[in-house]
Amino acid sequence: MGRRSDHTRDELREIIIREGHRQMEEAGFARFSAREVAKRIGYSIGTLYNVFGSYDHLILAINGRTLDLWLAYLERRLAGVEDDRLHVAVDAYFQFALDHRHAWTALFDFRLPEGEAPPEDYAVKLTAIVDAVEREVASELPPEHADKAPALTRSLLATVHGHCFFALNGTFELLGVTDPLGTALERVRDALDRYRQNRE
């Protein structure tokens, strides 16, 4: 029998997210089991859905924890850095993905049903990471190209993400690419150099 009165709703939410995230880190999205989460915390599966409303929103809450950890890691890596901050940011992207392979991949493996938007609090977490990178991209652009920062950031994120994903799933190894991080950094520098050269 579930321990329905042991915790407040807020406490229970945190317990579920913590255990769910631990399992996501361990097993990955494909092998994730909400029923196993419930079993490990001593509550029924119905309790989980009562707290989060649905399986999809449970996964969003767990992925939201990953986004929180990712942003905190990025900001820690950048703290006090004065030179080549974008290099540090790209390296942090790769390193976080390597250190949290399953939880990081779950961010992109999971999809809401078509036409359903993520909750506002989740969108805010995702935007915060993009904004942190955009800040670094903007600082590398000449003032007259500052308005290009938002679009360029998203393009560079796609480039870095692709390199990182190929590194994690072994595709680059098959293609003979031995330094995915270095290659990603070259592409980032190439894109920024276009704007710097246009200044001259």
N, C-alpha and C positions, 0 to 999 in steps of 0.2 A: 504493500500500500504506500502511496506517495506521501511525503511529509508536507502536506499542504499548508500547515500553519507554522512551519519552521522559519520562514523568511517573509519579509515584506515583498511586494511586487518589484520594487526597484532592486532590492537585494537579489531576488531570484533572477531578474533580468541579467544582472552582472555575473552571477554564477553560471548561467547558461552560456552567455557570450564567452566567458573565460574558458569553460570546458569545450565549447564548440570550436573556439579558435585553436585550442591545444590539439584537438582532434584534426582540424583542417591542416595544421602544420605537420602533423604526423602522417596522415593518410592521403590528403589531397581531396579535391572536389569530387572526383569520380568515385571515390570510396567513402565519402563522407556519409554518416548515418545519424540523422536526428534521433532515431530510436536509441542508438548507442549513447548519445549525449545524455538523453533522459535517464538511461540505465545507470550511467556513471555518477550522476548527481542525485540519484534516488527519487526521481519524480517520474510521473507518467508522461508519455508522448503528448497526451492531451494538454498537459500543463504547459509544455513548450509552445504549442499552437495558441493556447489561451493568452500567453504573455505576448507573443509576437504577431499573432493573427494568421500567419501562414508560414509554410516552409520557405517561400521566397523571401519573406521579410526576416526570417531567422538568418538566412544566408547573407542578406544585406547587412544585418547587424554584425555578423562575424567578419565579413569583408570590411565593414566600417572600422573595426578594430585594427585590421591590417593597414588600412589607410592612415589611421592615427599613428601607428608605429612607424610607418614609412616616412611620414612628414617629420616626426620627431627625430628620426635617424638622419634625414637630410639636413635639418637645421643644426643638429649637433656637429655633423661633419663640416658644415660651413662656418660655424661659430669661430670667430677670431681669424678666419682666413682672409688675407688681403689680395694675394696674387692668384691668378688663374682659377677663379672661383667656379667658372663653368666646367673646367676639367674636374674639379672636386665633385661637382653636382652629378656629372655623368658617371664618374667612378662610384658615387654613392648609389646611383640607380642600379648599376650592375651588382654591387656588393649586397645591397638589400635583397635583390632578387635571388642571389646565390645563397644567402643566409636563411631566406624564408621561401624557398623554392615552391613548396606546395601552396602555402597561403597566398603568395604573390600570384601564382598562376591562376588560383581560384578567382581572383579579381576579374580575369578575362574569360575564364571558362563559363562562368555563370551569366545567364541572360534572363532578364525579366520577360514576361510574355510581350509579344509585339503590341505596341501602342501604349504600354504601361510605363509611366515615368518613375524613376527612383524617388524615394521620399526626399524632401528638401534637406534634411540633415545629412543624408548620404551624399547628395550633390554638392553640398558645402565642403565636405571632407575631400572629395575628388578635386574640386576647384581649387582648394587650398594648395594642393601639390602642384597643380599647373601654374598657379600664381607665383609660387616660390621659384619655379624654374623660369617663368617669364621675367621675374625681377632680375635674375642673373643674365638672361639674354639681353634685356633692355640695357643693362649696364655695359654691355660689350658693343652696343651699336652707337654710331655717331648720332648726335642730337637730331640731325635732320631726318634720320631714319627711325626715330623712336616709335613712330606710329606703326611700324612694321613688326614690332615685338610680339603682339598677340598671335598673328598668323604664323610668323616664323617659329615661335615657341612650339606651336602644335605640330608643325612640320618636323622640327628637330626631335620632338618627343617621339613621333612616329618612327623616325630614323633610328634613334637610340633604342627604342623598344624592340624594333625588328632585329637589330643586332643582338640585343640581350636575349631575346626569345630564341633566336637561332643558336646562340651559344649554349643555352640551357638544354635545348632538346637535341643537341648533337649535330644539327644541320651544318654548322660551320666546320665542324671537324671533318665531316664527309666531303665538304667543298675545299678542304685544305687551308682554311683560314685559321691561323694560329694565334692571332691577337685581335679578338673581336672588340675589346674595349678600345684599343689603339685605332682600329679601323673606324669605329663610331666617332671617336674624337676627331679624326681627320675629316669626316663628313661634316661635323659641326663646324670646324674651323673653316672649311671650304665655303660653307654657306655664309658665315660671318664675314669672311674676307671679301666676298662680292660687294657687300655694302661698304666696307672700308675702302676698297679700291674705287668705288664710284664717288667717293668723297674727294679723291685726288684730281 
